[in-house]
């Protein structure tokens, strides 16, 4: 059992308690808002790995701070930020599913159809998902501010909080740009991975916890040396799962990243090593929303035989080694070192 799973119940409880307070004032505005807040509750409490809260918590403990309900509530606020990012990401990618269930914009499109309302159900669904994501973003601020930390501690954490939100938006835009440009650059793909995932999933949550625990510059730097390469390993693993993952584990259809045409480092490496015929297949099939199982198999085989799959596995291993090497000399409490080691192994070798 990983430290992340040990914390899951406490994080879930903190989210439930927050929602019990936050939802009624919204519903009191108008009864039509009830499906909106019910949807965010279902989204938050139905799955999720709780990685960001785990890294925030152990960044706090790495600073020598004690366990408390305050850090659990602060760490849980990251799940609201993540909910915003995922809802918006699914609209951008036009994803049909999330965690094995219809994505939020698809759920609201279905609500529109069931009610036989006027207009385009898909446009309604996308509008609702964007607004719901915005509400989750506001609530993330509210939950952090009400976590119980002193004003001084919260003030210390705000530069990290702000930087994290700016970086993930920058990474998301650069991801959209890469899609529009057709990709092709491994370095650009890794830049997107660094901003959209590595910093946001691991480095900044660590920094947030450390700041709330009054960790100094030396600890912050050490956590970056651990968190950045591990965050890149996390995203590279995610890229592999988007192509080769088991839908029963990932909650997404097989080869979904191929249908969406995501320009990841994996795809860039495959293009760089592919022969002319293979490149033609990649260009013809990548990004085809109607790509069937046979098409997924063709693209998987090209990615494997070009060596791109093996190269990404090697990149993951290199980054994991770098993260663990940095952690070995980091000025962190022994309990935190052990937990962060377990988390590193879990995120770099996960199956979903």
C-alpha positions, 0 to 999 in steps of 0.5 A: 500500500502506498502513502497515497492510498493511506491518505485517500480516505482522509482526503475524500472525507475533507472533500465531502465536508467541504461540499456539504458546506459549499453546495447548498448556497449554490443550489439556493440560487435556483433549483436548476443549479442542482444538477451542476453541483451534483455533477461536481460532487460525483466527479470529485468522489468517483475515482481519482488517484489523489496524487497531488494531495499526497505530494502536497502532504509529504512536501509538508512533512518533508519540511518537518511539519506535523500531521494535521487536518489543516494540511489534509484540507489544503492538500484536498483543495488540489483535487478541485483544481484538478477537477477544473483542469480535467473538465476543461481538458475533456472539452478541448480534446472532445473526450467521451469518457473520464474514469470509465464514465461519460465525461462531464460535457457528454453528461450535460449534452445527454441532460439537454436531449432528455429534457428536449430543450432547444438548441445544440445539445453538444454546445450546451454540454460544453458550456456547462462543463466549462462553467462547472470547471470554473466553479471548481477552480473558485472552490479550490481557492475557497477550500485552501483559504478555509483549510485552517492554516494561519494567515501567515502560512497561507500568505507564504503558500500563495506564490506557489498556488498562483504559479501552479495555476499559471503554469498548467494553463500555459502548458494546456495552451502549448498542448493545443498549439502542438496539436495545431502544428502537427507536433514533430518535436520531442523537445516541444512535447517534453516542454508541454509535459513539464508545464502541463503535468510534471510541475502541476502534478508533483513539483508544485504540490510538493512546494505548496506543502513545504510552504505551508510547513515553513520549508526554506529555499534549500528544501524547495530546491531539493524538492524540485530536483526530485519532483521535476524529473519524476513529474516528467516520468509520470507524464511519459507513463501517461503517454504510454497508457494513452496508447497501450493502456488497458481500458479496464484500468485507465477508464479510457477507450483503448488507443484514445490518445491516438484518436485524439491525435495527441502529439506526445513525445512517444508520437514524436519519437515514432515519427522521427524513426519511421520510414516513409510508409510508416510515416504515411500510416501515422499521418493518415490514422493519427487523429482519426476520431473513427479509428477502429481496433485494427487501426489502433493495432497498426499504430501501436505496432509502428510505435513499437517497431520504430523503437519509440516505445522502448525509448520512452521506457528508457526516458522514464527509467532515467528520470526515475533514477534522477528523482531518487538520486536527488531524494537520497541527498535531500534535507527531508525527514526520514519518514517523508523520504520513505513515503516519497520513494514509494510514491516515485515508484508508484507513479512511474510504474502505474498501470492506470 
